[in-house]
Amino acid sequence: MISLDPKLCKGCNICTEFCPKKVYEIPNKSDKRGMRVPVPKNQEICTKCKLCELMCPEQAIKVEGEDE
Protein backbone atom coordinates (compact mmCIF):
# COMPACT_ATOMS: atom_id res chain seq x y z
CA MET A 1 0.00 0.00 0.00
CA ILE A 2 1.21 3.50 -0.85
CA SER A 3 0.48 6.40 1.47
CA LEU A 4 1.11 9.90 0.20
CA ASP A 5 0.69 12.83 2.61
CA PRO A 6 -0.72 15.67 0.49
CA LYS A 7 0.22 18.20 3.19
CA LEU A 8 3.91 17.33 2.86
CA CYS A 9 3.97 16.91 -0.92
CA LYS A 10 5.06 19.99 -2.85
CA GLY A 11 4.21 18.59 -6.28
CA CYS A 12 7.75 18.09 -7.57
CA ASN A 13 6.61 14.86 -9.32
CA ILE A 14 9.92 13.08 -8.74
CA CYS A 15 7.87 10.03 -7.74
CA THR A 16 6.15 9.97 -11.12
CA GLU A 17 9.49 10.19 -12.92
CA PHE A 18 11.22 7.42 -10.95
CA CYS A 19 8.36 4.91 -10.69
CA PRO A 20 9.21 2.07 -13.11
CA LYS A 21 5.58 0.90 -13.22
CA LYS A 22 3.97 4.35 -13.62
CA VAL A 23 1.82 3.89 -10.52
CA TYR A 24 1.28 7.64 -10.04
CA GLU A 25 -1.03 9.95 -11.95
CA ILE A 26 -0.77 13.73 -11.98
CA PRO A 27 -4.23 15.26 -11.58
CA ASN A 28 -5.48 17.93 -13.97
CA LYS A 29 -6.59 20.18 -11.12
CA SER A 30 -4.43 21.82 -8.46
CA ASP A 31 -5.15 21.57 -4.76
CA LYS A 32 -5.84 24.52 -2.41
CA ARG A 33 -2.15 25.41 -2.37
CA GLY A 34 -1.91 25.40 -6.15
CA MET A 35 -0.01 22.09 -6.21
CA ARG A 36 -0.75 19.16 -8.46
CA VAL A 37 -0.14 16.37 -5.96
CA PRO A 38 0.37 12.95 -7.63
CA VAL A 39 -2.13 10.23 -6.84
CA PRO A 40 -1.11 6.55 -6.55
CA LYS A 41 -3.84 5.32 -8.93
CA ASN A 42 -2.40 1.98 -10.01
CA GLN A 43 -1.32 0.50 -6.69
CA GLU A 44 -2.10 -3.05 -7.83
CA ILE A 45 0.88 -2.97 -10.23
CA CYS A 46 3.30 -1.54 -7.66
CA THR A 47 6.32 -3.81 -7.12
CA LYS A 48 7.18 -2.09 -3.81
CA CYS A 49 10.62 -1.11 -5.06
CA LYS A 50 10.30 2.02 -2.88
CA LEU A 51 12.05 4.30 -5.36
CA CYS A 52 9.31 6.86 -4.89
CA GLU A 53 9.72 6.74 -1.12
CA LEU A 54 13.51 6.98 -1.34
CA MET A 55 13.52 9.83 -3.87
CA CYS A 56 10.83 12.00 -2.27
CA PRO A 57 12.62 15.09 -0.90
CA GLU A 58 9.75 15.84 1.49
CA GLN A 59 9.37 12.26 2.80
CA ALA A 60 5.68 12.47 1.88
CA ILE A 61 5.48 8.87 0.62
CA LYS A 62 5.40 5.62 2.57
CA VAL A 63 5.33 2.27 0.77
CA GLU A 64 4.19 -0.68 2.86
CA GLY A 65 4.38 -4.26 1.68
CA GLU A 66 4.41 -7.92 2.59
CA ASP A 67 8.06 -7.76 3.68
CA GLU A 68 7.32 -5.30 6.49
Secondary structure, 3 states (H helix, E strand, C coil): CEEECCCCCCCCCHHHHHCCCCCEECCCCCCCCCCCCCEECCHHHCCCCCHHHHHCCCCCEEECCCCC
